[in-house]
Amino acid sequence: MLGNSTAFYSFMEIPLFSRERFSISSFNDGGLAYVSKKYHYEYNPENVDISTNFNFYFKKDFVFKYSFNNEKIFANASLGLIHYSNGS
């Protein structure tokens, strides 16, 4: 129904909070995406979300990072949102 997407985008990391071993940062991505299956009244009527093959791609992530004793060993957890928009 929704198909696959391929995106060409750039990203930027913005540090929000940092302590000795813990940090929070924001990743912002934006670019152009191609979606393989768009809405068609006969062949794909269930897909009412995507009306064009080319769309704007936006992704927002909040990344939580904890460094262990050695700074080369760390754990990440993230929470994010991806949005495709054709501008309508």
Biopython code that builds the backbone (N, CA, C, O; Angstrom):
import numpy as np
from Bio.PDB.StructureBuilder import StructureBuilder

atoms = [
    (1, "MET", "N", (0.821, -1.189, 0.000)),
    (1, "MET", "CA", (0.000, 0.000, 0.000)),
    (1, "MET", "C", (0.866, 1.255, 0.000)),
    (1, "MET", "O", (0.670, 2.123, -0.851)),
    (2, "LEU", "N", (1.830, 1.384, 0.935)),
    (2, "LEU", "CA", (2.639, 2.592, 0.999)),
    (2, "LEU", "C", (3.919, 2.497, 0.191)),
    (2, "LEU", "O", (4.478, 3.533, -0.169)),
    (3, "GLY", "N", (4.407, 1.309, -0.110)),
    (3, "GLY", "CA", (5.613, 1.165, -0.907)),
    (3, "GLY", "C", (6.876, 1.424, -0.114)),
    (3, "GLY", "O", (6.882, 1.361, 1.116)),
    (4, "ASN", "N", (7.946, 1.716, -0.836)),
    (4, "ASN", "CA", (9.252, 1.981, -0.232)),
    (4, "ASN", "C", (9.652, 3.426, -0.487)),
    (4, "ASN", "O", (9.159, 4.070, -1.414)),
    (5, "SER", "N", (10.545, 3.919, 0.342)),
    (5, "SER", "CA", (11.036, 5.284, 0.135)),
    (5, "SER", "C", (12.555, 5.285, 0.133)),
    (5, "SER", "O", (13.202, 4.491, 0.816)),
    (6, "THR", "N", (13.095, 6.187, -0.645)),
    (6, "THR", "CA", (14.534, 6.436, -0.697)),
    (6, "THR", "C", (14.713, 7.942, -0.561)),
    (6, "THR", "O", (14.042, 8.715, -1.245)),
    (7, "ALA", "N", (15.610, 8.354, 0.316)),
    (7, "ALA", "CA", (15.764, 9.788, 0.576)),
    (7, "ALA", "C", (17.215, 10.219, 0.409)),
    (7, "ALA", "O", (18.140, 9.480, 0.747)),
    (8, "PHE", "N", (17.396, 11.418, -0.115)),
    (8, "PHE", "CA", (18.683, 12.084, -0.195)),
    (8, "PHE", "C", (18.573, 13.306, 0.714)),
    (8, "PHE", "O", (17.786, 14.212, 0.439)),
    (9, "TYR", "N", (19.354, 13.340, 1.793)),
    (9, "TYR", "CA", (19.162, 14.387, 2.794)),
    (9, "TYR", "C", (20.480, 14.753, 3.462)),
    (9, "TYR", "O", (21.472, 14.032, 3.357)),
    (10, "SER", "N", (20.466, 15.868, 4.136)),
    (10, "SER", "CA", (21.588, 16.273, 4.984)),
    (10, "SER", "C", (21.083, 16.304, 6.426)),
    (10, "SER", "O", (19.879, 16.354, 6.675)),
    (11, "PHE", "N", (22.016, 16.275, 7.362)),
    (11, "PHE", "CA", (21.610, 16.302, 8.767)),
    (11, "PHE", "C", (22.538, 17.195, 9.564)),
    (11, "PHE", "O", (23.649, 17.517, 9.143)),
    (12, "MET", "N", (22.045, 17.585, 10.730)),
    (12, "MET", "CA", (22.790, 18.451, 11.631)),
    (12, "MET", "C", (22.498, 18.006, 13.061)),
    (12, "MET", "O", (21.348, 17.757, 13.423)),
    (13, "GLU", "N", (23.546, 17.909, 13.861)),
    (13, "GLU", "CA", (23.384, 17.574, 15.275)),
    (13, "GLU", "C", (23.525, 18.844, 16.102)),
    (13, "GLU", "O", (24.466, 19.615, 15.916)),
    (14, "ILE", "N", (22.582, 19.056, 17.016)),
    (14, "ILE", "CA", (22.613, 20.212, 17.906)),
    (14, "ILE", "C", (22.687, 19.699, 19.348)),
    (14, "ILE", "O", (21.735, 19.083, 19.827)),
    (15, "PRO", "N", (23.800, 19.941, 20.046)),
    (15, "PRO", "CA", (23.886, 19.528, 21.448)),
    (15, "PRO", "C", (22.917, 20.345, 22.304)),
    (15, "PRO", "O", (22.873, 21.571, 22.197)),
    (16, "LEU", "N", (22.147, 19.670, 23.148)),
    (16, "LEU", "CA", (21.173, 20.346, 24.003)),
    (16, "LEU", "C", (21.576, 20.355, 25.472)),
    (16, "LEU", "O", (21.327, 21.328, 26.183)),
    (17, "PHE", "N", (22.199, 19.272, 25.924)),
    (17, "PHE", "CA", (22.524, 19.116, 27.341)),
    (17, "PHE", "C", (23.713, 18.175, 27.450)),
    (17, "PHE", "O", (23.783, 17.172, 26.738)),
    (18, "SER", "N", (24.647, 18.493, 28.337)),
    (18, "SER", "CA", (25.814, 17.623, 28.499)),
    (18, "SER", "C", (26.321, 17.685, 29.932)),
    (18, "SER", "O", (26.482, 18.757, 30.516)),
    (19, "ARG", "N", (26.562, 16.522, 30.467)),
    (19, "ARG", "CA", (27.213, 16.372, 31.770)),
    (19, "ARG", "C", (28.401, 15.441, 31.569)),
    (19, "ARG", "O", (28.743, 15.106, 30.435)),
    (20, "GLU", "N", (29.027, 15.025, 32.653)),
    (20, "GLU", "CA", (30.257, 14.235, 32.559)),
    (20, "GLU", "C", (30.095, 12.987, 31.683)),
    (20, "GLU", "O", (30.924, 12.753, 30.804)),
    (21, "ARG", "N", (29.063, 12.195, 31.898)),
    (21, "ARG", "CA", (28.878, 10.952, 31.135)),
    (21, "ARG", "C", (27.588, 10.908, 30.322)),
    (21, "ARG", "O", (27.384, 9.974, 29.546)),
    (22, "PHE", "N", (26.737, 11.877, 30.482)),
    (22, "PHE", "CA", (25.407, 11.841, 29.865)),
    (22, "PHE", "C", (25.211, 13.074, 28.991)),
    (22, "PHE", "O", (25.590, 14.182, 29.370)),
    (23, "SER", "N", (24.617, 12.872, 27.819)),
    (23, "SER", "CA", (24.327, 14.019, 26.950)),
    (23, "SER", "C", (23.027, 13.786, 26.182)),
    (23, "SER", "O", (22.620, 12.648, 25.946)),
    (24, "ILE", "N", (22.396, 14.872, 25.804)),
    (24, "ILE", "CA", (21.198, 14.847, 24.964)),
    (24, "ILE", "C", (21.452, 15.773, 23.784)),
    (24, "ILE", "O", (21.906, 16.904, 23.961)),
    (25, "SER", "N", (21.162, 15.298, 22.592)),
    (25, "SER", "CA", (21.316, 16.133, 21.408)),
    (25, "SER", "C", (20.133, 15.928, 20.478)),
    (25, "SER", "O", (19.386, 14.957, 20.593)),
    (26, "SER", "N", (19.986, 16.861, 19.561)),
    (26, "SER", "CA", (18.902, 16.826, 18.589)),
    (26, "SER", "C", (19.511, 16.649, 17.199)),
    (26, "SER", "O", (20.427, 17.379, 16.819)),
    (27, "PHE", "N", (18.998, 15.680, 16.447)),
    (27, "PHE", "CA", (19.398, 15.492, 15.057)),
    (27, "PHE", "C", (18.260, 15.977, 14.175)),
    (27, "PHE", "O", (17.111, 15.577, 14.360)),
    (28, "ASN", "N", (18.577, 16.833, 13.221)),
    (28, "ASN", "CA", (17.592, 17.372, 12.290)),
    (28, "ASN", "C", (18.013, 16.981, 10.874)),
    (28, "ASN", "O", (19.101, 17.346, 10.428)),
    (29, "ASP", "N", (17.167, 16.252, 10.173)),
    (29, "ASP", "CA", (17.444, 15.814, 8.810)),
    (29, "ASP", "C", (16.414, 16.425, 7.883)),
    (29, "ASP", "O", (15.254, 16.593, 8.260)),
    (30, "GLY", "N", (16.832, 16.760, 6.672)),
    (30, "GLY", "CA", (15.889, 17.271, 5.686)),
    (30, "GLY", "C", (16.419, 17.048, 4.283)),
    (30, "GLY", "O", (17.621, 17.153, 4.044)),
    (31, "GLY", "N", (15.517, 16.737, 3.349)),
    (31, "GLY", "CA", (15.944, 16.521, 1.980)),
    (31, "GLY", "C", (14.804, 16.090, 1.086)),
    (31, "GLY", "O", (13.635, 16.352, 1.370)),
    (32, "LEU", "N", (15.159, 15.423, -0.002)),
    (32, "LEU", "CA", (14.204, 14.980, -1.009)),
    (32, "LEU", "C", (14.040, 13.470, -0.930)),
    (32, "LEU", "O", (15.024, 12.742, -0.794)),
    (33, "ALA", "N", (12.796, 12.994, -1.015)),
    (33, "ALA", "CA", (12.520, 11.559, -0.960)),
    (33, "ALA", "C", (11.722, 11.124, -2.178)),
    (33, "ALA", "O", (10.928, 11.886, -2.730)),
    (34, "TYR", "N", (11.954, 9.879, -2.582)),
    (34, "TYR", "CA", (11.167, 9.253, -3.637)),
    (34, "TYR", "C", (10.370, 8.122, -2.998)),
    (34, "TYR", "O", (10.948, 7.250, -2.350)),
    (35, "VAL", "N", (9.056, 8.127, -3.173)),
    (35, "VAL", "CA", (8.169, 7.097, -2.633)),
    (35, "VAL", "C", (7.641, 6.285, -3.804)),
    (35, "VAL", "O", (7.110, 6.842, -4.765)),
    (36, "SER", "N", (7.790, 4.952, -3.723)),
    (36, "SER", "CA", (7.501, 4.105, -4.881)),
    (36, "SER", "C", (6.017, 3.954, -5.191)),
    (36, "SER", "O", (5.659, 3.787, -6.357)),
    (37, "LYS", "N", (5.154, 4.005, -4.203)),
    (37, "LYS", "CA", (3.719, 3.820, -4.447)),
    (37, "LYS", "C", (2.937, 5.038, -3.995)),
    (37, "LYS", "O", (2.879, 5.332, -2.800)),
    (38, "LYS", "N", (2.340, 5.741, -4.926)),
    (38, "LYS", "CA", (1.511, 6.897, -4.581)),
    (38, "LYS", "C", (0.042, 6.524, -4.742)),
    (38, "LYS", "O", (-0.289, 5.433, -5.206)),
    (39, "TYR", "N", (-0.827, 7.441, -4.352)),
    (39, "TYR", "CA", (-2.264, 7.220, -4.474)),
    (39, "TYR", "C", (-2.671, 7.089, -5.944)),
    (39, "TYR", "O", (-2.220, 7.851, -6.799)),
    (40, "HIS", "N", (-3.522, 6.118, -6.213)),
    (40, "HIS", "CA", (-4.163, 5.979, -7.525)),
    (40, "HIS", "C", (-5.561, 5.429, -7.257)),
    (40, "HIS", "O", (-5.711, 4.431, -6.553)),
    (41, "TYR", "N", (-6.563, 6.064, -7.803)),
    (41, "TYR", "CA", (-7.950, 5.700, -7.484)),
    (41, "TYR", "C", (-8.277, 4.257, -7.832)),
    (41, "TYR", "O", (-9.158, 3.668, -7.206)),
    (42, "GLU", "N", (-7.590, 3.665, -8.816)),
    (42, "GLU", "CA", (-7.899, 2.302, -9.232)),
    (42, "GLU", "C", (-6.900, 1.286, -8.682)),
    (42, "GLU", "O", (-7.314, 0.237, -8.187)),
    (43, "TYR", "N", (-5.588, 1.568, -8.754)),
    (43, "TYR", "CA", (-4.555, 0.592, -8.402)),
    (43, "TYR", "C", (-4.102, 0.651, -6.944)),
    (43, "TYR", "O", (-3.603, -0.344, -6.419)),
    (44, "ASN", "N", (-4.263, 1.771, -6.297)),
    (44, "ASN", "CA", (-3.825, 1.911, -4.909)),
    (44, "ASN", "C", (-4.757, 2.867, -4.153)),
    (44, "ASN", "O", (-4.298, 3.902, -3.668)),
    (45, "PRO", "N", (-6.050, 2.548, -4.040)),
    (45, "PRO", "CA", (-6.998, 3.484, -3.419)),
    (45, "PRO", "C", (-6.849, 3.611, -1.900)),
    (45, "PRO", "O", (-7.329, 4.585, -1.321)),
    (46, "GLU", "N", (-6.185, 2.637, -1.236)),
    (46, "GLU", "CA", (-6.034, 2.698, 0.224)),
    (46, "GLU", "C", (-5.008, 3.746, 0.654)),
    (46, "GLU", "O", (-5.065, 4.243, 1.778)),
    (47, "ASN", "N", (-4.079, 4.082, -0.226)),
    (47, "ASN", "CA", (-3.021, 5.028, 0.116)),
    (47, "ASN", "C", (-3.505, 6.445, -0.143)),
    (47, "ASN", "O", (-3.296, 6.984, -1.230)),
    (48, "VAL", "N", (-4.145, 7.046, 0.838)),
    (48, "VAL", "CA", (-4.638, 8.418, 0.700)),
    (48, "VAL", "C", (-3.623, 9.434, 1.239)),
    (48, "VAL", "O", (-3.888, 10.636, 1.226)),
    (49, "ASP", "N", (-2.459, 8.958, 1.715)),
    (49, "ASP", "CA", (-1.462, 9.841, 2.314)),
    (49, "ASP", "C", (-0.454, 10.385, 1.308)),
    (49, "ASP", "O", (-0.061, 11.547, 1.412)),
    (50, "ILE", "N", (-0.031, 9.589, 0.349)),
    (50, "ILE", "CA", (1.042, 9.979, -0.572)),
    (50, "ILE", "C", (0.442, 10.208, -1.952)),
    (50, "ILE", "O", (-0.068, 9.274, -2.570)),
    (51, "SER", "N", (0.501, 11.455, -2.443)),
    (51, "SER", "CA", (-0.118, 11.763, -3.737)),
    (51, "SER", "C", (0.900, 12.019, -4.837)),
    (51, "SER", "O", (0.518, 12.123, -6.003)),
    (52, "THR", "N", (2.193, 12.124, -4.504)),
    (52, "THR", "CA", (3.234, 12.308, -5.510)),
    (52, "THR", "C", (4.402, 11.384, -5.192)),
    (52, "THR", "O", (4.597, 10.992, -4.041)),
    (53, "ASN", "N", (5.181, 11.037, -6.224)),
    (53, "ASN", "CA", (6.350, 10.193, -5.992)),
    (53, "ASN", "C", (7.464, 10.952, -5.277)),
    (53, "ASN", "O", (8.146, 10.377, -4.428)),
    (54, "PHE", "N", (7.664, 12.236, -5.601)),
    (54, "PHE", "CA", (8.723, 13.017, -4.970)),
    (54, "PHE", "C", (8.129, 13.860, -3.839)),
    (54, "PHE", "O", (7.112, 14.531, -4.012)),
    (55, "ASN", "N", (8.781, 13.809, -2.692)),
    (55, "ASN", "CA", (8.296, 14.469, -1.484)),
    (55, "ASN", "C", (9.458, 15.084, -0.719)),
    (55, "ASN", "O", (10.617, 14.733, -0.938)),
    (56, "PHE", "N", (9.132, 16.008, 0.182)),
    (56, "PHE", "CA", (10.111, 16.533, 1.123)),
    (56, "PHE", "C", (10.217, 15.542, 2.275)),
    (56, "PHE", "O", (9.204, 15.049, 2.772)),
    (57, "TYR", "N", (11.436, 15.254, 2.694)),
    (57, "TYR", "CA", (11.706, 14.334, 3.791)),
    (57, "TYR", "C", (12.206, 15.133, 4.988)),
    (57, "TYR", "O", (13.106, 15.961, 4.846)),
    (58, "PHE", "N", (11.632, 14.893, 6.164)),
    (58, "PHE", "CA", (12.065, 15.543, 7.390)),
    (58, "PHE", "C", (12.115, 14.510, 8.506)),
    (58, "PHE", "O", (11.200, 13.700, 8.658)),
    (59, "LYS", "N", (13.180, 14.547, 9.277)),
    (59, "LYS", "CA", (13.324, 13.639, 10.413)),
    (59, "LYS", "C", (13.876, 14.420, 11.599)),
    (59, "LYS", "O", (14.823, 15.192, 11.454)),
    (60, "LYS", "N", (13.289, 14.219, 12.756)),
    (60, "LYS", "CA", (13.714, 14.875, 14.001)),
    (60, "LYS", "C", (13.958, 13.777, 15.028)),
    (60, "LYS", "O", (13.065, 12.979, 15.314)),
    (61, "ASP", "N", (15.168, 13.736, 15.580)),
    (61, "ASP", "CA", (15.529, 12.754, 16.597)),
    (61, "ASP", "C", (16.085, 13.451, 17.828)),
    (61, "ASP", "O", (16.792, 14.454, 17.725)),
    (62, "PHE", "N", (15.757, 12.911, 18.989)),
    (62, "PHE", "CA", (16.419, 13.284, 20.228)),
    (62, "PHE", "C", (17.244, 12.078, 20.649)),
    (62, "PHE", "O", (16.708, 10.984, 20.825)),
    (63, "VAL", "N", (18.549, 12.277, 20.812)),
    (63, "VAL", "CA", (19.462, 11.176, 21.111)),
    (63, "VAL", "C", (19.997, 11.351, 22.530)),
    (63, "VAL", "O", (20.509, 12.409, 22.896)),
    (64, "PHE", "N", (19.864, 10.295, 23.309)),
    (64, "PHE", "CA", (20.347, 10.253, 24.689)),
    (64, "PHE", "C", (21.577, 9.355, 24.700)),
    (64, "PHE", "O", (21.496, 8.192, 24.303)),
    (65, "LYS", "N", (22.704, 9.872, 25.144)),
    (65, "LYS", "CA", (23.965, 9.131, 25.103)),
    (65, "LYS", "C", (24.550, 9.019, 26.503)),
    (65, "LYS", "O", (24.624, 10.003, 27.239)),
    (66, "TYR", "N", (24.969, 7.799, 26.866)),
    (66, "TYR", "CA", (25.637, 7.562, 28.143)),
    (66, "TYR", "C", (26.993, 6.931, 27.858)),
    (66, "TYR", "O", (27.069, 5.890, 27.206)),
    (67, "SER", "N", (28.066, 7.557, 28.345)),
    (67, "SER", "CA", (29.424, 7.030, 28.172)),
    (67, "SER", "C", (29.811, 6.242, 29.421)),
    (67, "SER", "O", (29.597, 6.684, 30.549)),
    (68, "PHE", "N", (30.383, 5.071, 29.190)),
    (68, "PHE", "CA", (30.865, 4.253, 30.295)),
    (68, "PHE", "C", (32.263, 4.729, 30.699)),
    (68, "PHE", "O", (32.672, 5.814, 30.284)),
    (69, "ASN", "N", (32.999, 3.964, 31.483)),
    (69, "ASN", "CA", (34.318, 4.385, 31.965)),
    (69, "ASN", "C", (35.233, 4.822, 30.828)),
    (69, "ASN", "O", (35.911, 5.845, 30.928)),
    (70, "ASN", "N", (35.250, 4.068, 29.777)),
    (70, "ASN", "CA", (36.057, 4.402, 28.613)),
    (70, "ASN", "C", (35.176, 5.191, 27.651)),
    (70, "ASN", "O", (34.074, 4.745, 27.333)),
    (71, "GLU", "N", (35.625, 6.339, 27.184)),
    (71, "GLU", "CA", (34.791, 7.177, 26.321)),
    (71, "GLU", "C", (34.495, 6.527, 24.977)),
    (71, "GLU", "O", (33.609, 6.983, 24.254)),
    (72, "LYS", "N", (35.217, 5.477, 24.634)),
    (72, "LYS", "CA", (34.965, 4.785, 23.369)),
    (72, "LYS", "C", (33.797, 3.811, 23.467)),
    (72, "LYS", "O", (33.311, 3.323, 22.446)),
    (73, "ILE", "N", (33.344, 3.526, 24.673)),
    (73, "ILE", "CA", (32.207, 2.625, 24.880)),
    (73, "ILE", "C", (31.048, 3.445, 25.427)),
    (73, "ILE", "O", (31.146, 4.062, 26.488)),
    (74, "PHE", "N", (29.941, 3.439, 24.674)),
    (74, "PHE", "CA", (28.785, 4.226, 25.103)),
    (74, "PHE", "C", (27.506, 3.557, 24.627)),
    (74, "PHE", "O", (27.534, 2.671, 23.772)),
    (75, "ALA", "N", (26.393, 3.988, 25.187)),
    (75, "ALA", "CA", (25.070, 3.493, 24.807)),
    (75, "ALA", "C", (24.233, 4.679, 24.343)),
    (75, "ALA", "O", (24.268, 5.756, 24.937)),
    (76, "ASN", "N", (23.486, 4.457, 23.278)),
    (76, "ASN", "CA", (22.589, 5.482, 22.734)),
    (76, "ASN", "C", (21.156, 4.988, 22.778)),
    (76, "ASN", "O", (20.894, 3.796, 22.619)),
    (77, "ALA", "N", (20.243, 5.899, 22.991)),
    (77, "ALA", "CA", (18.811, 5.646, 22.824)),
    (77, "ALA", "C", (18.252, 6.879, 22.129)),
    (77, "ALA", "O", (18.671, 8.001, 22.411)),
    (78, "SER", "N", (17.318, 6.671, 21.232)),
    (78, "SER", "CA", (16.776, 7.829, 20.515)),
    (78, "SER", "C", (15.267, 7.732, 20.394)),
    (78, "SER", "O", (14.677, 6.653, 20.437)),
    (79, "LEU", "N", (14.675, 8.887, 20.242)),
    (79, "LEU", "CA", (13.241, 9.028, 20.046)),
    (79, "LEU", "C", (13.064, 9.994, 18.885)),
    (79, "LEU", "O", (13.601, 11.101, 18.911)),
    (80, "GLY", "N", (12.309, 9.583, 17.860)),
    (80, "GLY", "CA", (12.236, 10.439, 16.686)),
    (80, "GLY", "C", (10.933, 10.353, 15.926)),
    (80, "GLY", "O", (10.048, 9.554, 16.231)),
    (81, "LEU", "N", (10.852, 11.214, 14.916)),
    (81, "LEU", "CA", (9.683, 11.318, 14.056)),
    (81, "LEU", "C", (10.155, 11.520, 12.621)),
    (81, "LEU", "O", (11.056, 12.319, 12.367)),
    (82, "ILE", "N", (9.547, 10.796, 11.683)),
    (82, "ILE", "CA", (9.829, 10.970, 10.246)),
    (82, "ILE", "C", (8.554, 11.466, 9.575)),
    (82, "ILE", "O", (7.459, 10.980, 9.857)),
    (83, "HIS", "N", (8.713, 12.441, 8.684)),
    (83, "HIS", "CA", (7.555, 13.008, 7.993)),
    (83, "HIS", "C", (7.883, 13.178, 6.510)),
    (83, "HIS", "O", (8.950, 13.679, 6.155)),
    (84, "TYR", "N", (6.967, 12.762, 5.661)),
    (84, "TYR", "CA", (7.053, 12.986, 4.217)),
    (84, "TYR", "C", (5.950, 13.963, 3.840)),
    (84, "TYR", "O", (4.803, 13.798, 4.255)),
    (85, "SER", "N", (6.296, 14.992, 3.049)),
    (85, "SER", "CA", (5.310, 15.991, 2.701)),
    (85, "SER", "C", (5.454, 16.375, 1.240)),
    (85, "SER", "O", (6.562, 16.597, 0.751)),
    (86, "ASN", "N", (4.314, 16.454, 0.541)),
    (86, "ASN", "CA", (4.340, 16.933, -0.842)),
    (86, "ASN", "C", (3.936, 18.396, -0.919)),
    (86, "ASN", "O", (3.806, 18.944, -2.013)),
    (87, "GLY", "N", (3.737, 19.029, 0.215)),
    (87, "GLY", "CA", (3.470, 20.457, 0.258)),
    (87, "GLY", "C", (2.020, 20.864, 0.120)),
    (87, "GLY", "O", (1.717, 22.056, 0.088)),
    (88, "SER", "N", (1.124, 19.909, 0.039)),
    (88, "SER", "CA", (-0.296, 20.298, -0.102)),
    (88, "SER", "C", (-1.003, 20.295, 1.230)),
    (88, "SER", "O", (-2.195, 20.596, 1.297)),
]
sb = StructureBuilder()
sb.init_structure("model")
sb.init_model(0)
sb.init_chain("A")
sb.init_seg("    ")
for serial, (resi, resn, name, xyz) in enumerate(atoms, 1):
    if name == "N":
        sb.init_residue(resn, " ", resi, " ")
    sb.init_atom(name, np.array(xyz, "f"), 0.0, 1.0, " ", f" {name:<3s}", serial, name[0])
structure = sb.get_structure()
